[in-house]
Amino acid sequence: MKGSGWIPQEIDPTKPSVARIYDYYLGGSHNFDIDREQTRQAIAQWPELPKIMRANRAFVQRAVRFCLTKGVRQFLDIGSGIPTVGNVHEVAQKADPMSRVAYVDIDPVAVAHSRTILHGNERAVVLQADVRHPDRILNNPRLQRLINFDQPLALLLTGILLFVPDEDNPHGLVAHYLDAIASGSYLVIVHGGSDAQPERETAHTALYQRSGTPIWLRTRNQITAFFNGAELVEPGLVFTPFWRPDSPVASDVHTWVHSYGGVGRKP
């Protein structure tokens, strides 16, 4: 697959990619054997993982629609991965074609495919950058041409913070981003919990550690702390299926749920 189609020549298909693994969880086709193998190992440990990932994606869609009802028409999605059906620009621009969406990801495959998907969409852009370098992202000329930081926007950090180790000060990074956005903006976070399914989460963390793409699951209190400087909207930080669901939540959710989701408004 190396160098074929939309895959850049510099991509190494022998190394797993977080973005491609997530794509595989969602039923996408933009992934390699190494990604599928790691995903199969994870699912063997935790069969409900695809269900968890779909629940997380559904939460993001509801959060975007919520922000739209509050008048937000700008979206900055950092750690966006590979766009699949129902991604942020599709939800936002379906509601209002004038909505503007900026995607940011560190994975060159995710960025390459995003550019293909967004070709001809003048109100969407994708940047290759690392969430741990906020000033490089916020000062990017292409981003600044699309996003007006003097107006409210929605900042999405959905599934990216668990890849940032404590030594890189993830709470400080989020605070830095919050400082840069206007009052009335919204912060949307999804983060895997370390206190929901402890035994499975320990094994899951060990698998990612061995694969070279380590994760740092956190407690509900640690995740809540990311919203310092923002006011959590109802129902607060909850397991993603319980955040303003469109339909009744299945009775077995507590047997497999693992990720917390929340939306906060910057006053």
N, C-alpha and C positions, 0 to 999 in steps of 0.2 A: 504493500500500500504506500510505501514511502515515495513521496514526490508525485503521486497520482492525483488527478482532479484538483480539489481545493486544498490538498495537504502540502504545505511548504516543504522544500527539499531538506531544510535543516531539522525537521522533526525526527526524533528517534522513537520508532515504534516499539522498542524494547523496554521503555520506561513508562510506567503507568502515569496517567494524568487525571487529576481530580475532576476537571471539566468533562473529560470523556467518560469517566466512571459514572458521573451524575447523569450524563446523557444516556448511558446504558440502563441505569435504574429506571429512567423515564420511558424506556422503550425506543430510544433513538438508534440511529445507525452509524453515527460518527464516533466510532470507538475502535480500538485495536484488540488483538488477542490478549495482550498483557492486561488491558483494562478489564476485559470480560473475565479473565481468570481471577483477578483480585475480587471482582464483584461476586463471582460464584463462591469464593471462599467466605466472603462476608455473609452472603445469603445462607450458606450452610450453617453459620453460627446463629444467624438471626433472620429467619425466613420472611419476616414481615418488613424487611428493609425497603423493598420497592414500594410497599404501601406507605411507609413513612415518607419517602421522597415525594410521592404523589400528593400526600397530605400537605407537605411543605410547599409544593408548587401551588396547590389550591389556596393556601393561606396567602401567598404572595399576590395572587390574582385578586383575592378579596381586599387585601390591603391597598392595592393600586386603585381599585374601584372606590374604596373609602376615601382615599386622598383626592380623587377626582370630584367626589361630592363636596369636598371642602374647598374646591376652586383651584387645586393644584394642577398645573399643566406642564410641569418640568419634572423629570425623573432622572436621577443619577444612580445607576445600578453598578456597584463595585463588587467584583467577584461574580460576574454575570454568567460565566460558563458559555456553553454552546446554545444559541437560541433554538428552542423547540416550540411546538405548538402551544400557544397560550402564554408566550413570553410578554415582558412588560410593554414593549412598543405595540404589540398586537392589541392588548387590553386597553391601553391608554388611547391609542389612535383610533380604535373602533368607537370609543366614546366621544372623542373629539380629535378629528384629523389634525388639528393645530398643535396637539401635544408634542413635546420635544423629549427625546430619550437619549441619554448617553450611557453606553455600556463600557465597562472597564474590566479587563481580565489580564492575568499574567501569562496565560497559556497561549502560545502563538497559534495553535490549532483552533482554539476557541475564537480567537480574534480573526483569523483568516476566514473561518466559516461565517462569523457574524458579518464580516464585510460583504460576503457574497449575498447573504440574506437581506442585508440592508441596502444593497446597491439600488440607487435611484430614489431612496428615501431621504429627502433633504432635511427632514426633521429628526433624524437619528444618526448617531455617530458611535464608533467603537474605537477604544484606545487600548493599547497594550501597556499595562503598568501594574505596579505592585501596590496593594492597599497600604503597605507599611511606609510608603513614600507619599504622604498626602499632598505635600506642596507641589511635587511633580505632576500630580493629577490635577489639582485645583488650578494651577497656573498654566496648564496646557492650552495653547492658543485655540486649538480646534474645539476644546470643551468650552472655552470662554466665548467663542463665537456663537455657540448654540445655547448655552445656559446662562441666564441672567441671575447672578448671585445676589442681586439686590431685591429679587422677588422670591417668594416662597417656592420651595421645591420639595420633592420627596427623595430622601437619601436611603437607598436600599443596601443593607449589608446582610444578605440572606444566605447563610451557610458559609460565609467566608471567614468569620472571626474565629471559628474553631480550628483554623489552620494557622492562627497567629499565636506563637508561644508567649507565655507570661513575660519572658525576658525581653520581648519586643513591645511591651507595654500596650496591650490592646485597648485597655480602658483610656489611656492617654491618647491613642490614635483616634478613637471615636470622639473624644472631647475636642480634638483638633478639628475634625470635620464639622462638628456641631458649631464650633466658633465661627466657621467660615460661611455658614448658610444663614439666610435671613430669618427673622422672627416670623412665625406662622408656618415654618417648614415642618416636615414630618420625618421622623427617623423610623425605619422599618427594619427589624432584626429577626432572623431565625438563627437559633444556635442549639446544637445538640446538648442535652443535659447529662450530667454525670450521676444524677440522683433519681432517675426514673426507673431504669432497668439495670441496676449496678453490675450484676454478674455478666450480662451480655455486653454492657458498655466497656467493661474491663477487657474482655476478649476482643472487642471491636477495635479498641485503642491499640492493643498489642499487634493486631493484624496490620493496621496502617503504619505502625512504627517499623515493622519488619519490611514493609513495601517501599520505604523511603519517602512516604508522604504522611508524616505523623500528624495526628490530630490532638487537640486539647479540649476535651469535654469539660463543661463547667456546671456548677450548681445553679439552681434557680436564683439564689441571692446574688451570685457573681454575675449572672446574665442581667439581672435587674439593674445592677450598678452601671451597665452601659448606657442606661437612660438618664443618668445624672445630667442635669441641665435641660431635660425635656420632661414633659408631663405625660405620663402614660394615659392613653385613652381607654375607656372601658372596652373589654373586661380586664385590662391590665396584661401582664405577662402570663400566658397560659400555654398549655399544650396546643400545638397549631390547629388541630381539628376543632377546638373549642373557641377559637377567635371568630366571633360573629359568623357562625356557620350559616350556609344557605339552606341547609336541610338538617333534620335531626341527626345527632351524632350516634354512630353505632355503639351498642352496649359493650362491645369487647375492646374499645379503644384503649383502656388502661392496661390491657395485656400486652400491647405492642408499642404504644406511643413513646416517644423518646425526645422529640424536639420541642423547644419552647419558641413562641412567637409573640411579638408585641409591636405596637405602634405608639410612638411618643411625639408630642407636638412641642416645638421650641417656642416658648412664650416671647 
